[in-house]
């Protein structure tokens, strides 16, 4: 199937007019840069004060970690943990990474009153399939998919993950990019790096940019117009938009669905959230697209330190 605007790209990065271009590894006198792919989306790193010879093994470690994490979270890899779980409804001996994300999902689901629910995947799948066939799904199809949605049917521990409803499936696309961002940040922290900028679909920054200036993140609309710029250090930033990825050529059918109603998310057109962890910012930005505005404040209180940076 084809997804138009295949990945939300509402975060643009600027730091002292430095631009990242091309692919692979790049270096200037005081900045080492890398570009690659994570979960099908472009990603990049900037390491300040690191020479190319020092950066090469660091970037290799990052690529190895990305490969490992894709083997857990990618819906497009047949043998990933989540694909195997979705195929048969259970998974034995899940990785600590998968259990960590499922635990965060559990907390997020409770805090949002069900607005954040990874079991929404059957709804997404039925819409994507119908659009690929040039039609909209029937009421009966949506109803059938909706009956498979429900986090209460998901159980997990170190021994297994179980999906109680036959045909149920998970998507962690509303939180996995953030988790991966945090894991890469940890890889770099263990290398002793103090001034880094990470873009793995969500952005995480530590320290400062070249020349000691702050890292700056620009939040852009789908057309690329910068709506707001913020300084970022020791924090992560995630942006979600229901129409950021669309399933149809006309751009009417977005990729975020309300798991409670089965309809499309419509509470906001763009939501940006910052937090100390990218995983939290990612999950919150997804949930806030679904929750009505009068519920946003209550949700944010459940995650101290997280902030809504933009809500349109």
ZAMARGU-4260 file (C-alpha; in steps of 0.2 Angstrom, whole numbers, plus 5000, padded with zeros to 4 digits):
<rodrens>
0) 5000/5000/5000 | 5006/5018/4997 | 5006/5031/5011 | 5007/5048/5005 | 5019/5060/5014
5) 5026/5044/5021 | 5032/5050/5038 | 5027/5066/5047 | 5041/5078/5046 | 5036/5093/5056
10) 5052/5096/5065 | 5066/5105/5056 | 5083/5108/5065 | 5093/5123/5064 | 5109/5127/5074
15) 5120/5142/5069 | 5115/5140/5051 | 5122/5123/5050 | 5113/5112/5037 | 5114/5093/5036
20) 5115/5087/5018 | 5118/5071/5008 | 5119/5054/5016 | 5131/5044/5027 | 5145/5053/5038
25) 5150/5071/5037 | 5162/5081/5047 | 5167/5100/5048 | 5181/5105/5060 | 5171/5103/5075
30) 5155/5094/5070 | 5153/5076/5065 | 5137/5072/5056 | 5128/5056/5051 | 5112/5053/5041
35) 5103/5036/5039 | 5086/5028/5040 | 5076/5022/5055 | 5058/5014/5054 | 5058/5020/5036
40) 5061/5038/5040 | 5076/5049/5037 | 5086/5052/5053 | 5102/5061/5058 | 5115/5065/5071
45) 5126/5080/5075 | 5140/5078/5087 | 5149/5094/5092 | 5168/5093/5096 | 5170/5076/5088
50) 5183/5072/5074 | 5178/5061/5060 | 5190/5047/5065 | 5182/5047/5083 | 5165/5048/5076
55) 5166/5033/5064 | 5165/5019/5078 | 5151/5029/5087 | 5141/5030/5071 | 5143/5012/5068
60) 5137/5008/5086 | 5122/5019/5082 | 5118/5010/5066 | 5120/4993/5075 | 5107/4999/5089
65) 5095/5005/5076 | 5096/4988/5067 | 5093/4979/5083 | 5078/4990/5087 | 5070/4989/5070
70) 5070/4970/5073 | 5059/4973/5088 | 5047/4988/5082 | 5046/4988/5063 | 5029/4983/5056
75) 5037/4981/5039 | 5050/4967/5045 | 5041/4951/5044 | 5052/4943/5058 | 5052/4958/5070
80) 5045/4955/5087 | 5029/4966/5084 | 5026/4957/5067 | 5027/4940/5075 | 5016/4945/5089
85) 5003/4952/5077 | 5003/4937/5066 | 4999/4924/5079 | 4992/4935/5094 | 5006/4930/5106
90) 5025/4931/5108 | 5036/4921/5120 | 5050/4930/5129 | 5048/4947/5123 | 5064/4958/5123
95) 5066/4971/5138 | 5064/4985/5125 | 5047/4979/5120 | 5042/4976/5138 | 5048/4994/5142
100) 5037/5002/5128 | 5022/4991/5132 | 5024/4997/5150 | 5024/5015/5145 | 5009/5012/5133
105) 5000/5005/5148 | 5003/5021/5158 | 4998/5032/5143 | 4982/5022/5140 | 4977/5024/5158
110) 4981/5043/5159 | 4972/5047/5142 | 4957/5037/5146 | 4960/5026/5131 | 4964/5039/5119
115) 4981/5032/5117 | 4979/5013/5112 | 4991/5003/5102 | 4978/4990/5098 | 4971/5003/5085
120) 4981/4994/5072 | 4966/4985/5064 | 4957/5001/5061 | 4972/5009/5052 | 4974/4993/5042
125) 4956/4992/5036 | 4956/5010/5031 | 4973/5008/5022 | 4967/4993/5013 | 4951/5001/5007
130) 4960/5016/5001 | 4973/5006/4992 | 4958/4998/4983 | 4951/5015/4978 | 4936/5015/4991
135) 4931/5019/5008 | 4928/5005/5021 | 4911/5000/5024 | 4902/5003/5041 | 4903/4984/5044
140) 4921/4984/5040 | 4925/4998/5052 | 4913/4990/5065 | 4923/4973/5064 | 4940/4982/5066
145) 4933/4992/5080 | 4928/4977/5089 | 4947/4971/5089 | 4952/4987/5098 | 4955/4987/5116
150) 4970/4988/5127 | 4962/4978/5140 | 4965/4963/5129 | 4983/4965/5130 | 4993/4956/5143
155) 5012/4955/5145 | 5026/4950/5156 | 5044/4943/5154 | 5037/4927/5148 | 5025/4932/5135
160) 5014/4945/5127 | 4996/4940/5123 | 4983/4948/5112 | 4966/4941/5119 | 4955/4945/5104
165) 4959/4934/5088 | 4964/4946/5074 | 4970/4960/5086 | 4986/4969/5082 | 4997/4982/5089
170) 5005/4997/5082 | 5019/5006/5092 | 5021/5019/5078 | 5014/5032/5090 | 5028/5030/5103
175) 5042/5019/5096 | 5051/5033/5087 | 5052/5042/5103 | 5059/5026/5112 | 5072/5024/5098
180) 5077/5042/5100 | 5080/5039/5119 | 5090/5023/5116 | 5101/5032/5103 | 5103/5046/5116
185) 5109/5033/5129 | 5122/5026/5116 | 5129/5043/5114 | 5129/5047/5133 | 5139/5031/5137
190) 5152/5037/5124 | 5154/5053/5135 | 5147/5065/5122 | 5140/5081/5130 | 5134/5091/5114
195) 5123/5081/5103 | 5108/5083/5092 | 5097/5067/5088 | 5083/5066/5075 | 5076/5049/5074
200) 5059/5055/5069 | 5058/5064/5085 | 5071/5076/5091 | 5082/5075/5107 | 5096/5088/5111
205) 5109/5089/5124 | 5122/5103/5127 | 5124/5115/5114 | 5127/5117/5095 | 5144/5122/5087
210) 5150/5139/5094 | 5141/5137/5110 | 5125/5143/5103 | 5109/5134/5108 | 5101/5120/5098
215) 5086/5127/5089 | 5071/5116/5083 | 5058/5123/5071 | 5041/5116/5071 | 5034/5116/5053
220) 5017/5113/5045 | 5016/5100/5031 | 5020/5113/5018 | 5037/5117/5027 | 5033/5134/5034
225) 5041/5136/5051 | 5027/5140/5064 | 5038/5141/5079 | 5056/5139/5085 | 5062/5134/5102
230) 5078/5131/5110 | 5081/5113/5115 | 5094/5106/5127 | 5092/5091/5139 | 5075/5089/5131
235) 5066/5080/5117 | 5053/5087/5105 | 5039/5077/5096 | 5026/5083/5084 | 5010/5074/5078
240) 4997/5079/5065 | 4983/5068/5059 | 4986/5074/5041 | 5005/5073/5042 | 5004/5056/5034
245) 4988/5053/5023 | 4982/5037/5016 | 4974/5045/5001 | 4981/5056/4987 | 4969/5070/4991
250) 4975/5071/5008 | 4958/5069/5017 | 4961/5053/5026 | 4974/5055/5040 | 4984/5041/5049
255) 4979/5044/5067 | 4963/5036/5073 | 4952/5038/5088 | 4953/5020/5096 | 4937/5024/5106
260) 4926/5029/5092 | 4934/5021/5077 | 4934/5038/5068 | 4949/5049/5063 | 4957/5060/5076
265) 4951/5078/5074 | 4956/5087/5090 | 4971/5096/5083 | 4979/5098/5066 | 4997/5099/5074
270) 5003/5096/5091 | 5021/5098/5098 | 5026/5092/5115 | 5043/5093/5124 | 5048/5082/5138
275) 5064/5075/5146 | 5061/5058/5137 | 5057/5057/5118 | 5046/5042/5121 | 5034/5052/5133
280) 5034/5067/5121 | 5030/5055/5106 | 5016/5047/5115 | 5008/5063/5122 | 5009/5071/5105
285) 4999/5057/5098 | 4986/5056/5112 | 4983/5075/5111 | 4978/5073/5093 | 4964/5062/5099
290) 4959/5070/5116 | 4947/5086/5115 | 4956/5102/5120 | 4947/5103/5137 | 4956/5087/5142
295) 4974/5092/5138 | 4978/5101/5154 | 4973/5086/5165 | 4983/5074/5154 | 4999/5085/5155
300) 4998/5086/5174 | 5000/5067/5174 | 5017/5069/5166 | 5027/5082/5176 | 5040/5092/5166
305) 5031/5089/5149 | 5025/5104/5140 | 5014/5108/5125 | 5024/5119/5113 | 5012/5121/5099
310) 4993/5116/5097 | 4984/5121/5081
</rodrens>
